[in-house]
Amino acid sequence: MNSWPTKLAVLLLFLLPQSLFAAEYPALQPLIDKAEEGATLVIPPGIYSGPVVLEQPITLDGQDQVTIDAGGKGSVIVLNTDNATVRNLRLTNSGESHNDIDSGIQVRGNFNVIQDNVIDNTLFGVDLQQSENNIVRRNRISSKPLELGQRGDAVRLWYSFNNKITDNIITDSRDTVVWYSEGNEILRNTASNSRYSLHFMYSRYNLVEDNRYFNNTVGIFLMYSDSVVVRNNYIAHAAGPTGVGIGFKETSDLTIEGNQVLYCASGIYLDISPFQPDTTNRFNNNLFAYNGIGVRFLNDWRGNIFKQNRFVDNLTQVMVSSGRTANNNVWEGNYWSDYEGFDEDHDGVGDSPYKLYTYADRLWRDEPYAQFFKGSPMLEVLDFLERLAPFTEPDLLVKDAMPYSKAEEIKVAVHQEPVQEKDSLMLLRERLGR
């Protein structure tokens, strides 16, 4: 068994199956190369080997009967063209290089359509780089079975403008990321079991509407990304130690309306936002319910306007981590489930203001690990005692002069008729000056 021929034979046993496996699928590239510009190539059913490259505008249609397997090398499809369509395919088994952004589809062109595909066991899903006016629609996307931080992003936009990412179903990926990009619409997608459902970096004038994000570490996070509209989204169960429903860092001129943020560690997380002078962030008609903390300010800040929101049974409605008050922001006409006042004239507005105080000796706030026990009988007794006989004068954290006395009095936007798509487009075009 120690002879050189025997070792060589054993080695070949490991190598031959792999080479035979790679060779058993016919190559798809020759069929693509033969297609004329503007043609529709209906691929015969079967499994084909990739990677493949499209360099002219054709329609590639698998009719849900075709798999392209990249054999663990590179991206399954690379679009180096404009006006191409890739649909009804299964794209699988990309490489594992983060540097090369190995993907199901790499898009390097404009006015392409990627729709109705299953993209699985690929590091990244759909990667758009310096690409405009593309449509990524109704795809099912999942990454490789790696640790969460080692997976690729389901959809990645880099310096890419005016694209539409709609109606995709994303599971077990890392993030959907938008870098240095504007004018994009991210609509009606579902993402679960990932890290960031949606993450913006240095990206302005984007629209995020009617998405469903649940069981992710973070729902939506905006960093240095101004003038974004976040509307009518459902975000739930971002409940890990750093779980955040919607988070903001140094981000200004936002419209956050009609969203439902439920069962998160922190429903809203605000870090130096708004950042630009003389700007505001506007929170209207949202539901923040059953979160550990409804709204968490990292510091004592100003410029946020909270109107007609519903704060329902959050363990802590509002908290400021490094500061004494959140009352430098506007709180007007919100519903607070812990409001203890009356509405004797039955006009739907409480007769006295809602006031939320913070106490210097609140254990759970100063000791992060004690937050796990918030709501337990022991801490509730301590909270009651410190309100009954505080060691120091409490600070006024929030004052809402016109609190709604009934949650149903507030017409949350998610229950209204959806805004027409043309209205959203007009808003973005006006802001872009186009």
N, C-alpha and C positions, 0 to 999 in steps of 0.2 A: 504493500500500500504506500510505501514511501518512495517508489520509483518515480522518476520524472514523467514518463508517459501516463502513469495513473493520475498524477496531479493535473496534468493537462486535460485528461478526459473529464475529471470532476469539474474543472474550470469551464469547459465547454458546455457541460450540462446546465450551468447557471447562465451562460451567455446565449446559447442558441434559442431557448424559448423566447427571450426578449426580442431578439432580432426577427424571429419568425412572427411574433405577435405584431411587431411594428409593420411587417411587410404584408400581413394578411388583408389589410384594408386598402382599397384602391385609392390613388391620389385624386383629389378633387381639382387641384390647380390646372391640369390640362383642359378640363371642361370649361373652367372660367376663362382661360386664355383664348379659347376658341369662340366665346360668345361675342357677338357684335355689340357695339355701343348702343345703349338704350334697349337691349333685348331683355326678355324675361327668361331666365334659366330655371326651369323646373327640374330639379335634380331627381333622378330615379331613386326609389327607396333603398336605404341601406346605410352602412357605416363607411365613412371616408376618412382618410388621413389628412391631417393638417400639419403645420399651419398653412393658411392660404392668404393671398393678398389680392385685393380688388383695386385696380388702377384705372378703371373706366366705369362710367355710370351704367350699371346693369341692375336688374332685380334678381336676387338669389332667393328662390322659394323652395323650401323643403317639404311643404304640405304636411308637416307634423310626422314625417316618416323618414327623416334623414338626421343622422348624427355625424358631426365633424369632430374627430378626436385628434388633438394636437400631439398626442404621444408624450406629454410631459415636457414639451419644448416650446418656448416662446408663447405668443398669443395665438388663439385659434384662428381669428380673422383680423386682418389689418385693412382698414379702409383708407386708401391713399387717393381718394377721389371725391368728387361732389355728385349729388343727385343719385346716389345708389340706394337700394333697399335690400335689407337682409331680414327675412321673415320665416317663421314656421320651422325653425331649425333647433336641434339640440347641439349646444357647443360645450365641449367638455375637455378636461385633462390638459390644462395649460401648463406652462412652466411655473417655477416658484421663485422667480427673481423679482424682488421689490425694486431694484435699480432699473430693470428693463420694463417694469409695470406689466408683467405678463398677465394677459386679460382674456376674457371671452371675446371681446371686440375692442380693438383700438381704433378710435375715430380720429382721422387727421384730415378732415375735409368739412364741407358745408352742405346743408340741405339734404342730408342723408336721413333715412328712416330705418330704425332698428326696432322691430315689433314682433310680438307673439313668439318669442324664442324662450327656450329653457337653457339657462346658462348655469352650469353646475361644475363643481370640482375645478374651478378656475380661481386663480389667486385674486385678481381683480375681476369685476364683472364687465362694466362698460366704462371705458376711459376716453374722455374727450379732451383733447389738448389743442388749444388755439383753433377751435372749431366753432362755427356759428350756424344758427338756424337748423339744428338737427332735432329730430324727434326720437325719443327713447320711450317706447310705449308697450304696455301689457307684456312685459317680460317677467319671467320667474328667475330670480338670481340668488345664488348661494356660493360661498367661497369654498376653499379647501378645508378639510377637517383638521385645522391647526388651532393652537391656543389663540384666544381672542385677539391679543395684540399683534399676533403674527399673520393674521388673515389680511387679505387685501380689501379694498373698498368696493362696495357693490356698484356704485356709480361715482365717478370722479370727474369733476370739471376743473380745468386749469386754463386760465385766460380764455374762457369760452363764453360767448355772448348769445343771448336770444334763443337759447335752446329750450325745449319742452321735455320735461321728465315726468311722465304721467302713467298712472294705473299699473305700476310695477309692483310685484310682490317679492319682498326681500327677506331672507332668513339666513341666520348663521353667517353673516358677513362681519366686517369690522365697522366701517362708517359709510355714509354717503357724504361726500365732501365737495365744497364749492370754494375754489381758491381764485382770487383776483378776477372774478367773473361778475357780469351784471346783465340785467334784462332777462334772466332765466325764470321759467315757471316750473314749479315743483308741485304737482297736483295729484291728489287721489292715490298716492302710493301707500303701501302697507309695509312696515318693517318691524321685525321682531327678532329676539335672541341675538342682538348685535351690540355694539358699543355705543356709538353716536348714531341715532337714527338719521340725523342731519346736522352737519357742522359747516358753518361759514367762516371763512378767513379772508379779510380784506375784500369783501364782495358787497357791492351796493345795488340797490334798486332791483331786488329780486322779489318774487311772489311765492309764498308757501301757503297752500290752501287745500283743505279737505283731505289731509293725510291722516293715517292711523298708525301711531307708533306705540308699541307696548312691549313690555318685558325686555327693554334695552337698558343699558347703564345710564344713558342720557337721552332725553327726547330730542330737543333742538338746542343747539348752542351757537350763539352769534358772537364772533370776536372781531372787533375793528371793522364791522360791516354795517354801514348806515343805510337808512331809508329802505328797510326791508318790511314787507307786509306779511304778517303771520296771522292767518285767518281760518277759523272753523276747523281746526285740527283737533284730533282726539289723541291725547298722550296719557299713558297710564303705566303704573308699575315700574317706574324708574326708581327702584327701592333699595339699591345697594348703598354702601357707606358713602359714596359720592353721588348718589342718585339725584338727578335734577330733571324736572319736567321741561322747562324752558330757561336757559341761562344766557346772561349777557355780560360781556367784558368790553368796556370802553367803546360802547356802541350807542349811536344816537339816531334820533328821528325815526323811531320805530312805530309801527301800528300793530298792536297785538289785540285782536278782537275775536270774540265768538269761539274761543278755544275751550276745551274741556281738559283740565289737568287733574288727574286722579291718582291717589295711592302712590305718590312719589315721596322720596325722602324730603326733598324741597320742591314745592311746586314751581316757584319762580326764584331765580338766583340772580342778584344784581351786584356787579362789581364795577364801580366808577362809571355808571351808565345813567343818563347820557353823558358822553365825554365832550362833545363839541359845545362851545359856549352858545348860549341863547337857543338851545334846542330842547326838545322834550321827547319822552317816550310815552306813548298813549296806550293805556290798558283799558279796554272797554268791553263790557258784556261777556266777560269770561267766567267760567266756573272753576274754582279752585276748591277741591273737596277731598277729604280723607287723607290729606298729606301729613307728613310729620310736621313740616313748617309750610304754611301757605306761601308767604313771600319772605325771602331771606335777603337782607342787605348785608353785603360784606363790610360796609362802612357807612358812616353818616353822610348821606348824599341827598341831592335835590334834583328836580326836573322831571320826575315821573308823575303821571296823572292817572289815577285810578278812579274810574267812573262806572257805576252800574255793573259792578262785578258781584259775584256771589262767593262768599267765603263760608264754606259749609263744613263744620266738624273737622277742621284741621286741628291736630293736637296743639299747635301753636299757630295763631293766625299770622302774626308778623314778628320777625326778629331782626335785630341789628347786631352783627357779630362784634364789630369794633366801633362803637359809637353809642350815643344815648337816646337818639330819637330817629324815627322815620317820618316825623311830622313836617319836615321841610318839603315833602312832596304833597301833592293834592289828593285828598281822599273825599270823594263826594258821591252820595247816592248809592253806596254799596249795601249789599245785604250781609249781615254778620250773624252767624248762627248762635253766637254767644251774647248777643245784644240782650240786655236786661231791662230795657225801657218799655214804654207803653205807646200805643197809638189810639188815644181816646177819641179823636175825631175821625178815625177810620179812613184816612186819606192815603194809607200805605206807607207813610213816612213817620218814623219814630218822633215822639214829642220831645225827646232829649237827645243830645249827641251820643254817638258811640265813642267811648274812650277806652283805650287800651294802654295800660301802664306797664312799665318794666321796673323790676326791683333789683337792686345792686347785689343782693344776696341769693339770687336764684341759682341753685346748685347746677341744674341741668344745662344752663347756658354757659357757665364757666368751665364745666367739666364735660367735654364732648362725649366721653364714654357713658356718662350718666344719661345722655339723651335716649339710650336704649330703654330706660325705665320710665320715660315720660308717659304719663297716663296711668301709671301703676298706682295703687292705693297709697303707698308710702310717699311718693313724690306729690301726689295730689293733696295729701294732708299738709306736707311742707309748704306747697304753694298757697294753700288756704291760710295757714298760720302767718306766712310772710305778708299776705295781703291784709290780714286782720291786724297785725302789729309789726309793720316793717321796721327793720333796723335803721333805715335811712329814708329820706323823703323820696318816693318813687318818681321816676321820670315819665312824662306823657309820651308814649311811643307813637300812637296814632289817635287822631280825632277826626271823626266823620260827622259833620254837623247835620247831615240829612240822611241818616241810615234808613234803608228800606226795612219795613217791619215784616214783610212777607217775601219769601224768595220768588214766588210766582209773579210778583208785581214787576219783576225785571224780565224783560223780553230778551233772553239771551240769543245772540245772533245765530247760533247753531240750530235754533228751532224756527228761524225765519226762512223765507225763500232765498236760495243761494244767489249771490251776486252774479250777474251775467258775465261771461268771459270777456266780452268786449269792454266792460267797465274796468276790469282789471288791466287789460292791455292798454286802454286809454290812460289809466293812472300811471303806468310805467313809462309810456311814451312821453307823457307830459313832463315827468320828472327827468327823463333822459333828454328832453328837448328835441324829440324826433317826431 
